[in-house]
Amino acid sequence: MMRSSSAQPSSKNPLVSIGLPTRNRAHLLKEALESLLGQTYRNIEYIVSDNASTDGTAELLHDYAARDPRIRYIRQDTDINGMENHEFVLRKAQGEYFMWASDDDWWHPRFVETLVDVLEKNPSYGVAMSYYYKHFINRGEAFTKEVRHNFTPLTHQQLYRKYLRGRATPIFFFGLYRTRILRQIFIRKTPRWFNGLLLTFCEVALATRSYSVPEFLHRQLQDTRLHIVRHPTNPYTIGELKPFAVTHAMLMVPWWLFTSPAIPLRRKHLIFGPWLWRSWLYKRKMAREIWRFVRYVILPFNDGKMNLDALLDEWLTVVNYSVLAHTLFLIKRCALKDRQAVLGYIRDRKQTFEKQTADPLSKDQITKLDFLEAQLKNG
């Protein structure tokens, strides 16, 4: 059961901006909009950016915008990708506070009211988020779990260390922020690297403090399929599969954080200890990336040992991103010899799955092959 909050909003009643980026989610968008528009806190502007949807999203949003003047509906002429769309709605925000809203989530009516009250009463904190329900779906199967967190007492370095170790929930991306802090962080284009959003969380941890509200006021929908299937054009998906994804990301972390305008100079020294520890844990992944380059580029006689059919089977079945990155690297090596032949193999595989349109898994496999084909065509 949802527990109602006893918090009361301050008399200041600051404007809250809610940015809702969306694309082709008309079948889920209505529930998200209804829960956002039903917030007890009324001083809200809704910035909805439709990323060139091709379903009924535009018609649905035009209807909602006509009924509620707080909604600003903006339609992108072309697909600008999901992260660019998130940054777009932040740039359009006019409120003192800002939050991103996912187009398939749900919020308790007192979600915004409670978080505004927390931040108004605790000026040393820059972001607040409640406990939440995580609702997992995968081809009709579904289950829900409760997720709690307690970031409130953590120092900047303690939270930074938790994020860097992968032991902190990423739900604070959808928390309520002081807009000025978030704009300081996103004044630079977010790196489209391996674990790029992890950099953002680390920057938030060192820039401000995070407040955990111990009430279940949010439900997040989580599709358990691979990112490559759900978001094949997302820059983070592509970044995770680059040849030196882990090595590049770990080498760039200290530079990115040290040059952050959001992190005060007095906290810059906190960056290096946890980063060195995380780099040490990633030593094997980085060594594998370097050895792969040496083995197949500097010592190219190993290319003859590659089997394209086996590589395509691996591409379609593995779920580990390190293995996927390795497989993509080898398939690209095969394509250097005869790109058209490799593309022909991929098209043959796609035709096999296209004959099985009733199977949802076949659609996922076609998406993975489309991604692979695009990678080979783009070099």
C-alpha positions as CSV (number, residue, x, y, z in Angstrom):
1,M,0.0,0.0,0.0
2,M,1.1,3.6,-0.7
3,R,1.7,5.6,2.5
4,S,0.4,9.1,2.4
5,S,2.9,11.9,3.4
6,S,2.3,14.2,6.3
7,A,4.5,16.9,4.7
8,Q,3.0,20.3,3.9
9,P,4.4,22.5,1.2
10,S,6.0,25.8,2.2
11,S,4.2,29.1,1.6
12,K,6.8,30.1,-0.9
13,N,5.2,27.7,-3.5
14,P,8.1,27.7,-6.0
15,L,7.5,26.8,-9.6
16,V,8.4,23.1,-10.5
17,S,9.3,22.1,-14.0
18,I,8.6,18.6,-15.1
19,G,10.3,17.5,-18.3
20,L,8.7,14.6,-20.1
21,P,10.6,13.3,-23.1
22,T,8.8,10.7,-25.1
23,R,8.8,8.7,-28.4
24,N,6.2,6.2,-29.6
25,R,4.7,5.5,-26.2
26,A,1.1,6.5,-26.8
27,H,-0.1,3.1,-25.3
28,L,1.7,4.0,-21.9
29,L,1.8,7.7,-21.9
30,K,-1.8,8.3,-20.7
31,E,-1.3,6.7,-17.3
32,A,2.0,8.7,-16.8
33,L,0.3,12.0,-17.7
34,E,-2.7,11.4,-15.5
35,S,-0.6,10.8,-12.4
36,L,1.6,13.8,-13.2
37,L,-1.4,16.1,-13.8
38,G,-3.0,14.8,-10.6
39,Q,-0.3,16.1,-8.3
40,T,-1.6,17.9,-5.3
41,Y,1.2,20.5,-5.8
42,R,-0.3,22.8,-8.4
43,N,2.5,25.2,-9.3
44,I,3.9,23.0,-12.0
45,E,4.8,23.5,-15.7
46,Y,4.9,20.4,-17.9
47,I,7.4,20.4,-20.8
48,V,6.6,17.5,-23.1
49,S,9.0,16.9,-25.9
50,D,7.7,14.4,-28.6
51,N,10.8,12.9,-30.3
52,A,9.3,12.6,-33.8
53,S,6.8,9.9,-32.7
54,T,5.1,7.9,-35.5
55,D,2.3,6.4,-33.5
56,G,-0.6,8.3,-31.9
57,T,1.5,10.3,-29.4
58,A,1.1,13.6,-31.1
59,E,-2.7,13.4,-31.2
60,L,-2.8,12.3,-27.5
61,L,-0.6,15.2,-26.4
62,H,-2.4,17.8,-28.4
63,D,-5.6,16.7,-26.7
64,Y,-4.0,17.0,-23.2
65,A,-2.3,20.4,-24.0
66,A,-5.7,21.8,-25.1
67,R,-7.2,20.7,-21.7
68,D,-4.5,21.9,-19.4
69,P,-2.6,25.2,-20.0
70,R,0.3,24.1,-17.8
71,I,1.4,21.7,-20.6
72,R,3.9,22.9,-23.1
73,Y,3.9,20.4,-26.0
74,I,6.9,20.5,-28.3
75,R,7.4,18.1,-31.3
76,Q,10.8,17.4,-32.7
77,D,11.0,17.2,-36.5
78,T,13.5,14.4,-36.4
79,D,14.6,11.7,-33.9
80,I,17.2,13.5,-31.8
81,N,17.8,10.4,-29.6
82,G,16.6,9.9,-26.0
83,M,19.4,11.7,-24.1
84,E,19.3,14.8,-26.3
85,N,15.6,14.9,-25.7
86,H,16.2,14.8,-21.9
87,E,18.6,17.6,-22.1
88,F,16.2,19.6,-24.4
89,V,13.4,19.7,-21.8
90,L,15.9,20.8,-19.1
91,R,17.0,23.7,-21.2
92,K,13.3,24.8,-21.6
93,A,12.6,24.7,-17.8
94,Q,11.7,27.9,-16.1
95,G,11.1,26.5,-12.6
96,E,13.2,26.7,-9.4
97,Y,13.0,23.0,-9.2
98,F,13.1,20.4,-12.0
99,M,12.5,16.7,-12.5
100,W,12.6,14.3,-15.4
101,A,9.6,12.1,-15.8
102,S,9.7,8.8,-17.7
103,D,6.7,8.3,-20.1
104,D,5.9,4.8,-18.6
105,D,6.1,5.5,-14.8
106,W,3.6,6.4,-12.1
107,W,3.8,9.0,-9.3
108,H,1.8,9.2,-6.0
109,P,-0.4,12.4,-6.0
110,R,1.8,13.8,-3.2
111,F,5.1,13.0,-4.9
112,V,6.0,16.6,-5.9
113,E,4.5,18.2,-2.8
114,T,6.6,16.0,-0.5
115,L,9.9,16.5,-2.4
116,V,9.5,20.2,-2.7
117,D,8.8,20.4,1.1
118,V,12.0,18.4,1.8
119,L,14.2,20.6,-0.3
120,E,12.6,23.8,1.0
121,K,13.4,22.7,4.6
122,N,16.9,21.4,3.8
123,P,18.8,24.0,1.7
124,S,22.1,22.0,1.8
125,Y,20.5,19.3,-0.3
126,G,20.2,19.6,-4.1
127,V,18.1,16.6,-5.0
128,A,15.5,14.5,-3.3
129,M,13.9,11.2,-4.2
130,S,11.4,8.8,-2.5
131,Y,11.5,5.0,-2.1
132,Y,10.0,3.4,-5.2
133,Y,8.4,0.3,-6.6
134,K,10.3,-1.3,-9.5
135,H,7.9,-3.1,-11.8
136,F,9.7,-5.5,-14.1
137,I,8.2,-6.6,-17.4
138,N,9.5,-9.0,-20.1
139,R,7.2,-10.4,-22.8
140,G,4.1,-10.5,-20.7
141,E,5.8,-11.7,-17.5
142,A,5.8,-9.2,-14.7
143,F,6.8,-8.8,-11.0
144,T,7.3,-5.9,-8.6
145,K,9.9,-5.2,-5.9
146,E,10.3,-2.5,-3.3
147,V,13.5,-0.4,-3.5
148,R,14.7,1.5,-0.5
149,H,17.7,3.8,-0.2
150,N,19.2,6.0,2.5
151,F,21.5,8.7,1.0
152,T,20.5,11.4,3.4
153,P,23.3,10.9,6.0
154,L,26.0,10.2,3.4
155,T,28.9,12.6,2.8
156,H,29.9,13.6,-0.7
157,Q,32.7,11.1,-0.9
158,Q,30.6,8.2,0.6
159,L,27.9,8.6,-2.0
160,Y,30.5,9.1,-4.8
161,R,32.2,5.9,-3.8
162,K,28.8,4.0,-3.8
163,Y,28.0,5.2,-7.3
164,L,31.5,4.4,-8.6
165,R,31.2,0.9,-7.2
166,G,27.8,0.4,-8.8
167,R,26.1,0.0,-5.4
168,A,23.7,2.9,-5.5
169,T,20.4,3.0,-7.2
170,P,20.2,5.2,-10.3
171,I,16.7,6.3,-9.4
172,F,17.9,9.7,-8.4
173,F,18.1,10.6,-12.1
174,F,14.3,11.0,-11.7
175,G,14.5,12.9,-8.4
176,L,13.5,16.5,-7.9
177,Y,16.5,18.8,-8.4
178,R,17.3,22.4,-7.8
179,T,17.4,23.5,-11.4
180,R,20.5,25.6,-11.0
181,I,22.5,22.6,-9.9
182,L,21.3,20.4,-12.7
183,R,22.0,23.1,-15.3
184,Q,25.6,23.4,-13.9
185,I,26.1,19.7,-14.4
186,F,24.5,19.6,-17.9
187,I,26.2,22.8,-19.1
188,R,28.5,20.3,-20.8
189,K,27.3,17.7,-23.2
190,T,27.0,14.4,-21.3
191,P,29.7,12.0,-22.4
192,R,28.2,9.2,-24.6
193,W,30.6,6.6,-23.1
194,F,30.5,3.3,-21.4
195,N,28.5,3.9,-18.2
196,G,28.1,7.6,-19.2
197,L,25.2,8.2,-16.8
198,L,27.5,6.9,-14.0
199,L,29.6,10.0,-14.6
200,T,26.5,12.2,-14.1
201,F,25.7,10.5,-10.8
202,C,29.3,10.8,-9.6
203,E,29.2,14.5,-10.5
204,V,25.9,15.0,-8.6
205,A,27.3,13.2,-5.6
206,L,30.3,15.6,-5.4
207,A,28.3,18.7,-6.3
208,T,25.5,18.4,-3.8
209,R,23.8,16.2,-1.3
210,S,21.0,13.7,-1.9
211,Y,17.9,13.3,0.3
212,S,16.1,10.0,0.6
213,V,12.4,10.3,1.4
214,P,11.3,7.1,3.2
215,E,7.9,6.7,1.5
216,F,6.9,4.8,-1.6
217,L,5.7,7.6,-3.9
218,H,6.9,6.3,-7.3
219,R,6.6,3.3,-9.5
220,Q,9.2,2.7,-12.2
221,L,8.5,0.4,-15.1
222,Q,11.6,-1.6,-16.0
223,D,11.8,-3.5,-19.3
224,T,14.3,-6.4,-18.7
225,R,15.4,-6.7,-22.3
226,L,18.8,-5.6,-23.3
227,H,19.4,-1.9,-24.1
228,I,20.4,-2.8,-27.6
229,V,16.9,-4.1,-28.1
230,R,15.0,-1.4,-26.2
231,H,17.1,1.6,-27.3
232,P,19.3,0.7,-30.3
233,T,20.0,4.3,-31.3
234,N,20.8,5.5,-27.8
235,P,24.4,6.9,-27.7
236,Y,25.0,5.1,-24.4
237,T,24.1,1.8,-26.0
238,I,26.5,2.4,-28.8
239,G,29.2,3.7,-26.4
240,E,29.0,0.5,-24.4
241,L,30.0,-1.5,-27.4
242,K,33.0,0.5,-28.6
243,P,36.4,-1.4,-28.7
244,F,38.0,0.4,-25.8
245,A,34.7,1.3,-23.9
246,V,35.9,0.4,-20.4
247,T,39.5,1.6,-20.8
248,H,38.4,5.0,-22.3
249,A,35.7,5.5,-19.6
250,M,37.9,4.8,-16.7
251,L,40.7,7.0,-18.0
252,M,38.3,9.9,-18.6
253,V,36.5,9.8,-15.2
254,P,39.0,12.0,-13.2
255,W,39.4,14.5,-16.1
256,W,35.6,14.9,-16.5
257,L,35.0,15.3,-12.7
258,F,38.0,17.6,-12.1
259,T,36.9,20.0,-14.8
260,S,33.2,20.0,-13.7
261,P,31.9,23.5,-13.0
262,A,29.4,22.0,-10.5
263,I,32.0,20.5,-8.2
264,P,33.6,23.0,-5.8
265,L,37.4,23.2,-5.9
266,R,37.6,22.2,-2.2
267,R,36.1,18.8,-3.1
268,K,38.2,18.0,-6.2
269,H,40.7,16.0,-4.1
270,L,37.9,13.5,-3.3
271,I,37.9,12.3,-6.9
272,F,41.0,10.3,-7.0
273,G,41.1,7.7,-4.3
274,P,37.7,5.9,-5.2
275,W,38.6,6.2,-8.9
276,L,41.9,4.4,-8.4
277,W,40.1,1.6,-6.5
278,R,37.4,1.3,-9.2
279,S,40.1,1.2,-12.0
280,W,41.9,-1.6,-10.2
281,L,38.7,-3.6,-10.1
282,Y,38.3,-3.1,-13.9
283,K,41.9,-4.1,-14.6
284,R,40.9,-7.4,-16.2
285,K,38.3,-5.8,-18.5
286,M,40.8,-3.1,-19.6
287,A,43.5,-5.8,-20.1
288,R,41.1,-7.8,-22.3
289,E,40.4,-4.8,-24.4
290,I,44.0,-4.0,-25.0
291,W,45.0,-7.7,-25.7
292,R,42.1,-8.0,-28.2
293,F,43.5,-5.0,-30.1
294,V,47.0,-6.5,-30.0
295,R,45.8,-9.9,-31.1
296,Y,43.6,-9.0,-34.0
297,V,45.0,-5.7,-35.2
298,I,48.7,-5.7,-34.5
299,L,48.9,-9.5,-35.0
300,P,46.2,-9.8,-37.8
301,F,47.1,-13.4,-38.8
302,N,44.6,-14.4,-36.0
303,D,41.7,-13.0,-38.3
304,G,41.7,-16.3,-40.2
305,K,40.6,-18.2,-37.2
306,M,37.2,-16.4,-36.9
307,N,34.0,-18.1,-37.9
308,L,31.3,-15.7,-39.0
309,D,28.4,-18.1,-38.4
310,A,29.6,-18.7,-34.8
311,L,30.0,-15.0,-34.2
312,L,26.5,-14.2,-35.4
313,D,25.1,-17.0,-33.1
314,E,27.0,-15.4,-30.2
315,W,25.7,-11.9,-31.1
316,L,22.1,-13.2,-31.0
317,T,22.4,-15.2,-27.8
318,V,24.7,-13.5,-25.3
319,V,23.4,-10.9,-22.8
320,N,26.7,-9.7,-21.3
321,Y,27.8,-6.4,-22.8
322,S,31.5,-7.2,-22.5
323,V,31.0,-10.3,-24.6
324,L,28.8,-8.4,-27.1
325,A,31.5,-5.7,-27.5
326,H,34.0,-8.4,-28.2
327,T,31.8,-10.1,-30.7
328,L,31.0,-6.9,-32.5
329,F,34.8,-6.1,-32.7
330,L,35.4,-9.5,-34.3
331,I,32.5,-9.2,-36.8
332,K,33.8,-5.8,-37.8
333,R,37.2,-7.5,-38.4
334,C,35.5,-10.0,-40.7
335,A,33.8,-7.1,-42.5
336,L,37.1,-5.5,-43.3
337,K,37.8,-8.4,-45.7
338,D,34.4,-8.5,-47.4
339,R,31.8,-6.2,-46.1
340,Q,29.1,-7.1,-48.6
341,A,29.4,-10.8,-47.8
342,V,29.0,-10.1,-44.0
343,L,26.0,-7.9,-44.7
344,G,24.6,-10.7,-46.8
345,Y,24.9,-13.2,-43.9
346,I,23.1,-10.7,-41.7
347,R,20.3,-10.2,-44.2
348,D,19.8,-14.0,-44.5
349,R,19.5,-14.3,-40.7
350,K,17.0,-11.5,-40.6
351,Q,14.8,-13.2,-43.3
352,T,14.8,-16.3,-41.1
353,F,13.4,-14.4,-38.1
354,E,11.0,-12.3,-40.3
355,K,9.2,-15.6,-41.1
356,Q,8.5,-16.0,-37.3
357,T,6.7,-12.7,-36.7
358,A,4.4,-14.2,-34.1
359,D,7.4,-14.9,-31.8
360,P,8.3,-11.7,-29.8
361,L,11.9,-13.1,-29.4
362,S,12.2,-13.0,-33.2
363,K,11.5,-9.2,-33.2
364,D,14.2,-8.7,-30.6
365,Q,16.7,-10.7,-32.8
366,I,15.8,-8.6,-35.8
367,T,16.5,-5.4,-33.8
368,K,19.9,-6.8,-32.8
369,L,20.7,-7.6,-36.4
370,D,19.5,-4.2,-37.5
371,F,21.8,-2.6,-35.0
372,L,24.7,-4.8,-36.2
373,E,24.0,-3.9,-39.9
374,A,24.0,-0.2,-39.0
375,Q,27.3,-0.5,-37.2
376,L,28.9,-2.2,-40.2
377,K,27.5,0.3,-42.7
378,N,28.7,3.2,-40.6
379,G,32.2,1.8,-40.2
